[in-house]
Amino acid sequence: MAAILLDVDGVLHVSGEPIPGAVDAVRQLRAAGHRVRFVTNSTTMSRKQLGDVLRGMGFVLDDDELQTTGSVAARVLKGKRVLALTMPGILDDLEGLELIGMNADAVLVGGCDEGEEPGRVFSYLNLNRAFLELEAGAELYCLHKNRWWQTVDGPKLDAGAFVAGLEYASGAEATVLGKPSPEYFAAALEAIDADPELAWMVGDDIEGDVVGAQRHGMRTVLVRTGKFRPDEVEQSGVVPDGIISSVAQLPDWLESNP
Amino acid sequence: MAAILLDVDGVLHVSGEPIPGAVDAVRQLRAAGHRVRFVTNSTTMSRKQLGDVLRGMGFVLDDDELQTTGSVAARVLKGKRVLALTMPGILDDLEGLELIGMNADAVLVGGCDEGEEPGRVFSYLNLNRAFLELEAGAELYCLHKNRWWQTVDGPKLDAGAFVAGLEYASGAEATVLGKPSPEYFAAALEAIDADPELAWMVGDDIEGDVVGAQRHGMRTVLVRTGKFRPDEVEQSGVVPDGIISSVAQLPDWLESNP
């Protein structure tokens, strides 16, 4: 039986609509005895919030089967004093960290929000505070370093710009905690006690999911849903172990490719 | 007779206090027949505002003898549609530019403010707007790309961080308009019809003033006031043509070093 990391957005659902057959596929994977873990780069919701959303779509899962970037931050930064520039939604996942406003060991930069006030965590006041902490010796971490993200209104500037700005001003180099970082995959595999060689990463993102997991020694399956673009895959030169129409095919595919 | 570019902050005054003998020195330089131009990287005041401040200290000068970064921007970006993320103070200097909120040819990033609301031009909304213009093909310009600046409360995050962030997100490379850019020195020399080889740059900043002017083929004098630090000069390996205690010595020094 295998260990399977399932990306969430674009693999299990797209914009809140479950992929046809996805709910059933997850049930079949469990019934076949595979260990399953849900791995997302979302920076706006806590595990509990995202778990509720997925259960609302019909998926059967416990919150602690979900790995968010916030939960990885909690693991990597455990015991440290952290200045967190993150969305309020993920604060629940940062348990065990001492969140403070000064004399931090680490600065943690989160993501942007699609809400009414996007980017309010990236006010000058907050960024200046982060800069001063970095100057005083704090380490720089970020949940991801994305340049932009797609919204219904078009592309929007994402947190990567603010991470890059803090790197430039302070001379520090940020450690990325979300996919495709090794820390992220290591945390997910450790949680289900799996070796990379015997584990599958299933995702829609050739860079974040497939390349990241390959670099970590895992096998990979790319789905043709979500942000999958045939041209991008061809141009990337990256070859996943499998490419399937959607996660609905995964149980059958795994049976033929054990 | 020579052409002389005089830096303002740290050379003529420090935090609003004129350097002893500076007012007299400027008068002597003029009396000796030298062409003088005042060159500053300030991003918070227009020429008129800064001229008033300097006249208030006793300096005799016309506004149009002052070169601000805003006035260089107006020269370089003449006729272009510009999205300006700048302090309101310098808008007067941006005459001739069509300042607009979308469909820009160029994005111009200014400096931070020491006022009550520092960095308010760098709101997420403004930065996202700039990002979208860059994505649509606008060119990126900045008044300077400083990492931080010194205030009475200590260092503060400066505009360079936001320039670097926009560069990262858009893939564009910013053209710096202030010192030490060649455009800046070229504009100052053109205004007084001087060749670089026969012109002096007098400043307190080994990088922005001395290195920049040397690269532009000018001769340089470093003053031991303002941000002058002996260690930095030694470590930099940069050798100005002269190092003098303060601008008060400049008229005599020039007579012995024509």
Chai-1 contact restraints between the chains, C-beta under 6 A:
chainA,res_idxA,chainB,res_idxB,connection_type,confidence,min_distance_angstrom,max_distance_angstrom,comment,restraint_id
A,P118,B,Y124,contact,1.0,0.0,6.0,A-B,restraint_1
A,G119,B,Y124,contact,1.0,0.0,6.0,A-B,restraint_2
A,F122,B,Y124,contact,1.0,0.0,6.0,A-B,restraint_3
A,Y124,B,P118,contact,1.0,0.0,6.0,A-B,restraint_4
A,Y124,B,G119,contact,1.0,0.0,6.0,A-B,restraint_5
A,Y124,B,F122,contact,1.0,0.0,6.0,A-B,restraint_6
A,L127,B,L157,contact,1.0,0.0,6.0,A-B,restraint_7
A,N128,B,K156,contact,1.0,0.0,6.0,A-B,restraint_8
A,N128,B,L157,contact,1.0,0.0,6.0,A-B,restraint_9
A,F131,B,L157,contact,1.0,0.0,6.0,A-B,restraint_10
A,R147,B,A169,contact,1.0,0.0,6.0,A-B,restraint_11
A,K156,B,N128,contact,1.0,0.0,6.0,A-B,restraint_12
A,L157,B,L127,contact,1.0,0.0,6.0,A-B,restraint_13
A,L157,B,N128,contact,1.0,0.0,6.0,A-B,restraint_14
A,L157,B,F131,contact,1.0,0.0,6.0,A-B,restraint_15
A,L157,B,A169,contact,1.0,0.0,6.0,A-B,restraint_16
A,A161,B,G165,contact,1.0,0.0,6.0,A-B,restraint_17
A,A161,B,Y168,contact,1.0,0.0,6.0,A-B,restraint_18
A,A161,B,A169,contact,1.0,0.0,6.0,A-B,restraint_19
A,F162,B,G165,contact,1.0,0.0,6.0,A-B,restraint_20
A,A164,B,A164,contact,1.0,0.0,6.0,A-B,restraint_21
A,A164,B,G165,contact,1.0,0.0,6.0,A-B,restraint_22
A,A164,B,Y168,contact,1.0,0.0,6.0,A-B,restraint_23
A,G165,B,A161,contact,1.0,0.0,6.0,A-B,restraint_24
A,G165,B,F162,contact,1.0,0.0,6.0,A-B,restraint_25
A,G165,B,A164,contact,1.0,0.0,6.0,A-B,restraint_26
A,G165,B,G165,contact,1.0,0.0,6.0,A-B,restraint_27
A,Y168,B,A161,contact,1.0,0.0,6.0,A-B,restraint_28
A,Y168,B,A164,contact,1.0,0.0,6.0,A-B,restraint_29
A,A169,B,R147,contact,1.0,0.0,6.0,A-B,restraint_30
A,A169,B,L157,contact,1.0,0.0,6.0,A-B,restraint_31
A,A169,B,A161,contact,1.0,0.0,6.0,A-B,restraint_32
